[in-house]
Amino acid sequence: MQRMETMTGVILEINEKQILIRDEATNQEVVVHTCCVCNLAVGDRVHVLYSGRMTMSIPPQISAMRITRLNCRRS
């Protein structure tokens, strides 16, 4: 069985197939690759489910299996 990890953070930037978040646990910026950025906005707090694999690049990168919006900045 594959081990899953989670990360919670705030979205800093959104691009076509990725978001940049600030991880709440480490305060570092992380690029999150995803197939859909629909319904996400800068300032949203999100919970990311991923495989546990993270690149050693700067900033580190992960591939999301699921992104759940916890709250949003938009009214």
HULIN-V948087 format. One record per pair of residues at least 4 apart in sequence whose C-alpha atoms are under 6 Angstrom apart, sorted by the first residue. I is the first residue (numbers start at 1). J is the second residue. D is the distance in whole Angstrom. If there is no record, write none. Layout:
i = {I & I}
j = {J & J}
d = {D & D}
This chain:
i = {4 & 4 & 4 & 5 & 5 & 5 & 5 & 6 & 6 & 7 & 7 & 8 & 8 & 8 & 8 & 9 & 9 & 9 & 9 & 9 & 9 & 10 & 10 & 10 & 10 & 10 & 11 & 11 & 11 & 11 & 11 & 12 & 12 & 12 & 13 & 13 & 13 & 14 & 15 & 17 & 17 & 18 & 18 & 18 & 19 & 19 & 20 & 20 & 21 & 21 & 22 & 22 & 22 & 23 & 23 & 30 & 30 & 30 & 31 & 32 & 32 & 32 & 33 & 33 & 34 & 43 & 44 & 44 & 44 & 45 & 45 & 46 & 46 & 46 & 47 & 47 & 48 & 48 & 49 & 49 & 49 & 50 & 50 & 54 & 54 & 55 & 55 & 56}
j = {50 & 51 & 52 & 49 & 50 & 51 & 52 & 48 & 49 & 47 & 48 & 23 & 24 & 46 & 47 & 21 & 22 & 23 & 24 & 45 & 46 & 21 & 22 & 43 & 44 & 45 & 20 & 21 & 42 & 43 & 44 & 20 & 21 & 42 & 19 & 20 & 42 & 19 & 19 & 34 & 35 & 32 & 33 & 34 & 31 & 32 & 30 & 31 & 29 & 30 & 27 & 28 & 29 & 27 & 28 & 59 & 60 & 61 & 61 & 61 & 62 & 63 & 63 & 64 & 64 & 73 & 71 & 72 & 73 & 70 & 71 & 68 & 69 & 70 & 67 & 68 & 66 & 67 & 64 & 65 & 66 & 64 & 65 & 61 & 62 & 60 & 61 & 60}
d = {6 & 5 & 6 & 6 & 5 & 6 & 5 & 5 & 5 & 6 & 5 & 6 & 6 & 6 & 4 & 6 & 5 & 4 & 5 & 6 & 6 & 5 & 5 & 6 & 6 & 4 & 6 & 4 & 5 & 5 & 6 & 5 & 5 & 5 & 6 & 5 & 6 & 4 & 6 & 5 & 6 & 5 & 4 & 5 & 6 & 5 & 6 & 5 & 6 & 5 & 6 & 5 & 4 & 5 & 6 & 6 & 5 & 6 & 5 & 6 & 5 & 6 & 5 & 6 & 5 & 5 & 6 & 4 & 6 & 5 & 5 & 6 & 4 & 5 & 6 & 5 & 6 & 5 & 6 & 5 & 5 & 5 & 5 & 6 & 5 & 5 & 5 & 6}
